[in-house]
Amino acid sequence: MNTNNENILDIPIPPIAVPILTPSKPTTKVKSSKSMAKNAYDAVRKKMNEFSDCILGHIPEPIKKPINEKR
């Protein structure tokens, strides 16, 4: 089809039976790595706080010695 004396830009384009893709609007924002790291850090911090609150909730209050008021 392409001979040496023809320019590649002059060759006719063959018909292609594939639909042409058109770009669509993005549905979500692209997150930066800094914001993703902050989200991960916040999630881990929240879970750690929940865990520590759970443990602290199971520790009984210390027994207070009664004060002898007769002294």
C-alpha positions in Angstrom: 0.0 0.0 0.0 2.8 2.4 0.9 5.3 2.7 -1.8 8.5 4.6 -1.5 7.4 7.7 -3.5 4.1 8.2 -1.4 4.1 10.3 1.8 2.5 8.5 4.7 0.3 11.6 5.3 -1.2 11.3 1.8 -2.5 7.7 2.3 -6.3 7.6 2.9 -7.4 6.6 6.3 -9.2 3.2 6.3 -12.7 3.1 7.9 -12.6 1.9 11.5 -15.7 0.3 13.0 -14.8 1.2 16.6 -16.6 4.1 18.4 -14.4 7.1 19.2 -13.9 7.6 22.9 -14.8 11.0 24.2 -13.6 12.3 27.6 -16.1 12.8 30.3 -16.1 15.0 33.3 -14.2 13.6 36.2 -16.5 12.2 38.9 -14.1 12.5 41.8 -11.3 14.8 42.7 -7.8 13.5 42.5 -6.3 13.4 46.0 -2.8 14.4 46.8 -0.6 11.9 48.6 -0.4 14.4 51.5 -4.1 14.4 52.0 -4.3 10.6 51.6 -1.6 10.2 54.3 -3.4 12.6 56.6 -6.6 10.7 56.1 -4.8 7.4 56.9 -3.2 9.0 60.0 -6.5 10.4 61.2 -8.2 7.0 60.8 -5.4 5.2 62.7 -5.4 7.9 65.4 -9.2 7.6 65.8 -9.0 3.8 66.2 -6.2 4.1 68.8 -8.2 6.6 70.8 -11.3 4.4 70.7 -9.2 1.4 71.9 -7.5 3.4 74.7 -10.9 4.8 75.8 -12.2 1.2 75.9 -9.3 0.0 78.0 -9.6 3.1 80.4 -13.3 2.4 80.7 -12.6 -1.0 82.2 -10.1 0.2 84.8 -11.9 0.5 88.2 -11.6 3.7 90.2 -9.1 3.4 93.0 -10.4 2.6 96.4 -10.2 5.6 98.6 -9.3 5.2 102.2 -11.9 6.6 104.6 -10.7 9.6 106.6 -10.9 9.2 110.3 -12.5 12.4 111.5 -12.0 11.7 115.2 -8.4 12.7 115.1 
